[in-house]
Amino acid sequence: MSTTTTTTEKNTDTKAPTDNKAPASRVSAAAASDKNSKLASDQGTTSIADIVVQKVAGLAAREVRGVHDLGGGAARAFGAIRDRIPGASASIGQGVSVEVGETQAAVDLELVVEYGVAIAELARAVRRNVINAIEQMTGLDVVEVNINVNDVYIPGDDDEPAQSSRVQ
């Protein structure tokens, strides 16, 4: 009997655990159950929509001197077309993607910086401003702000070239 028990114990000890991990999220699930949050109380909870955090982050990033625009090339081209349509509103969230949990948020920004600006210092200033704005306005803890600088704005590049003709 003890031989059978030992064999059974060995079988259970060597059994390989199954790995059923979900895709990793930047926003911690453990923090979602934190009842000491500013967004949860005995009288109820407050949830913040992704679009709210996206707009706050976009506005906060644009406030920093040296940020010319947000978004990649395609997003900016679409925005330029949209700006020419009467009554169309500019997208404040352009170039901003967020992941929002119950108590935490993570932000990704795509920036176009002005030529001559120190990019590392600009990134620190943008990160600090975005974190402060989101945490003050929403009460969410910002776990990360990733910044992707995808272009440099050089004054004069966007100007229309003068129409000159070789013949008069």
C-alpha positions as CSV (number, residue, x, y, z in Angstrom):
1,M,0.0,0.0,0.0
2,S,2.8,2.4,0.8
3,T,4.4,1.6,-2.6
4,T,1.2,2.6,-4.3
5,T,1.0,5.8,-2.2
6,T,4.6,6.7,-3.0
7,T,3.9,6.1,-6.7
8,T,0.9,8.3,-6.6
9,E,2.8,11.0,-4.8
10,K,5.5,10.9,-7.4
11,N,3.0,11.2,-10.2
12,T,1.4,14.2,-8.6
13,D,4.8,15.8,-7.9
14,T,6.0,15.4,-11.5
15,K,2.8,16.6,-13.0
16,A,3.7,19.6,-15.3
17,P,1.7,22.7,-14.5
18,T,-0.4,24.0,-17.3
19,D,0.5,27.5,-18.5
20,N,-2.7,29.4,-19.3
21,K,-1.3,33.0,-19.2
22,A,-3.4,35.7,-20.8
23,P,-1.7,38.4,-22.9
24,A,0.3,40.7,-20.7
25,S,-1.4,44.0,-19.9
26,R,0.4,47.1,-18.9
27,V,-2.4,47.9,-16.4
28,S,-2.1,45.7,-13.4
29,A,-5.1,43.5,-12.5
30,A,-4.1,43.6,-8.8
31,A,-4.5,47.3,-8.8
32,A,-8.0,46.9,-10.2
33,S,-9.2,45.4,-7.0
34,D,-7.6,48.2,-4.9
35,K,-10.4,49.7,-2.8
36,N,-8.2,52.5,-1.5
37,S,-8.4,54.2,-4.8
38,K,-9.7,57.7,-5.3
39,L,-12.2,56.2,-7.7
40,A,-13.9,53.8,-5.3
41,S,-15.6,54.4,-2.1
42,D,-18.4,52.9,0.1
43,Q,-20.9,55.0,-1.8
44,G,-19.9,53.8,-5.3
45,T,-17.2,53.7,-7.9
46,T,-16.2,56.0,-10.8
47,S,-15.0,54.6,-14.1
48,I,-13.1,56.7,-16.6
49,A,-13.5,56.1,-20.4
50,D,-10.5,55.6,-22.6
51,I,-11.4,58.6,-24.7
52,V,-11.3,60.9,-21.6
53,V,-7.8,59.8,-20.8
54,Q,-6.8,60.0,-24.5
55,K,-8.0,63.6,-24.7
56,V,-6.4,64.7,-21.5
57,A,-3.1,63.2,-22.6
58,G,-3.3,64.8,-26.0
59,L,-4.0,68.2,-24.6
60,A,-1.3,67.9,-22.0
61,A,1.3,66.8,-24.5
62,R,0.5,69.7,-26.9
63,E,0.9,72.2,-24.0
64,V,4.7,71.5,-23.9
65,R,6.8,73.9,-25.8
66,G,8.7,72.1,-28.6
67,V,5.8,69.7,-29.5
68,H,4.7,70.7,-33.0
69,D,2.1,68.0,-33.5
70,L,0.9,64.6,-32.5
71,G,0.4,61.5,-34.7
72,G,2.2,59.7,-37.5
73,G,2.4,60.7,-41.1
74,A,-0.9,59.1,-42.2
75,A,-2.8,60.5,-39.1
76,R,-1.5,64.0,-39.8
77,A,-2.4,63.8,-43.5
78,F,-5.9,62.7,-42.6
79,G,-6.1,65.5,-40.0
80,A,-5.0,68.1,-42.7
81,I,-7.9,66.9,-44.9
82,R,-10.3,66.9,-42.0
83,D,-9.3,70.5,-41.2
84,R,-10.3,71.7,-44.6
85,I,-13.8,70.4,-44.2
86,P,-16.1,73.1,-42.8
87,G,-17.6,72.1,-39.5
88,A,-15.2,69.2,-38.9
89,S,-13.4,69.3,-35.6
90,A,-9.8,68.4,-35.0
91,S,-9.1,65.2,-33.2
92,I,-7.5,66.0,-29.8
93,G,-6.7,62.3,-29.4
94,Q,-4.7,62.0,-32.6
95,G,-1.3,60.4,-32.0
96,V,-2.4,59.2,-28.5
97,S,-3.3,55.6,-27.6
98,V,-4.2,54.6,-24.0
99,E,-5.0,51.5,-22.0
100,V,-7.2,52.3,-19.0
101,G,-8.0,50.0,-16.1
102,E,-10.0,50.6,-13.0
103,T,-7.3,52.5,-11.2
104,Q,-4.4,52.7,-13.6
105,A,-3.6,54.0,-17.1
106,A,-0.8,53.6,-19.7
107,V,-0.2,56.0,-22.5
108,D,1.6,55.9,-25.9
109,L,2.3,59.1,-27.7
110,E,3.5,59.8,-31.3
111,L,5.2,63.2,-31.5
112,V,6.5,65.6,-34.1
113,V,9.0,67.8,-32.5
114,E,10.2,71.2,-33.6
115,Y,13.8,71.4,-35.0
116,G,16.4,72.5,-32.5
117,V,14.6,71.1,-29.4
118,A,16.5,68.7,-27.2
119,I,14.4,65.6,-27.7
120,A,15.4,63.8,-24.4
121,E,14.5,66.9,-22.4
122,L,11.3,67.4,-24.4
123,A,10.3,63.8,-23.7
124,R,10.8,64.2,-20.0
125,A,8.7,67.4,-20.0
126,V,5.9,65.8,-22.0
127,R,5.9,62.7,-19.8
128,R,5.8,64.8,-16.6
129,N,3.0,67.0,-17.9
130,V,0.9,64.0,-19.2
131,I,1.3,62.1,-15.9
132,N,0.4,65.2,-13.8
133,A,-2.7,66.1,-16.0
134,I,-4.1,62.5,-16.0
135,E,-3.5,61.9,-12.3
136,Q,-4.9,65.3,-11.2
137,M,-8.0,65.2,-13.5
138,T,-8.9,61.5,-13.3
139,G,-7.4,60.1,-10.1
140,L,-5.9,57.2,-12.1
141,D,-2.3,56.2,-11.5
142,V,-0.2,56.4,-14.7
143,V,2.0,53.4,-14.9
144,E,3.9,54.4,-18.1
145,V,4.0,57.0,-20.8
146,N,5.8,55.8,-23.9
147,I,6.9,58.5,-26.4
148,N,7.7,57.8,-30.0
149,V,9.2,60.8,-31.9
150,N,8.5,60.1,-35.5
151,D,9.3,63.4,-37.2
152,V,11.0,66.8,-36.9
153,Y,9.2,69.9,-38.0
154,I,11.4,72.3,-39.9
155,P,9.8,75.7,-40.5
156,G,9.3,76.4,-44.2
157,D,8.9,72.7,-45.2
158,D,5.1,73.0,-45.2
159,D,5.0,76.3,-47.1
160,E,3.7,76.2,-50.6
161,P,6.6,76.7,-53.1
162,A,6.3,79.9,-55.0
163,Q,4.7,79.4,-58.4
164,S,7.3,80.4,-60.9
165,S,7.2,80.0,-64.6
166,R,10.2,79.7,-66.9
167,V,8.3,81.7,-69.5
168,Q,6.6,85.0,-69.0
